[in-house]
Amino acid sequence: MSQDTRAAVQYEWIDPVGGLGDSVLLASVLQDVWRGTGRLFGMCARQPYSSFFNGHPALVQFGPAPPEVRLINVDYSSIESVGPENSRPF
């Protein structure tokens, strides 16, 4: 995808939290979402997340999120219910 196309595409932003295990879970979920839907995401730049996720096909931008976007909460362990019947990702 070219830079011009990326600039025109609106995508959701992720604010990563947690440790390596959370990063592995997030990478797996993003891979499934990308394969199934083609959705693209931006990720707030935080060390060490930027280097861990570098090259992930679902992530098209790293850096500060635009001020007008709502960040996706990926701290699954702090969410009481994340899906139908309290299902958890993976």
Secondary structure as UniProt FT lines:
FT   HELIX           3..8
FT   STRAND          12..15
FT   HELIX           20..37
FT   STRAND          41..44
FT   TURN            47..48
FT   HELIX           49..53
FT   TURN            54..55
FT   TURN            57..58
FT   STRAND          59..63
FT   TURN            67..68
FT   STRAND          71..73
FT   HELIX           76..78
FT   HELIX           84..86
//
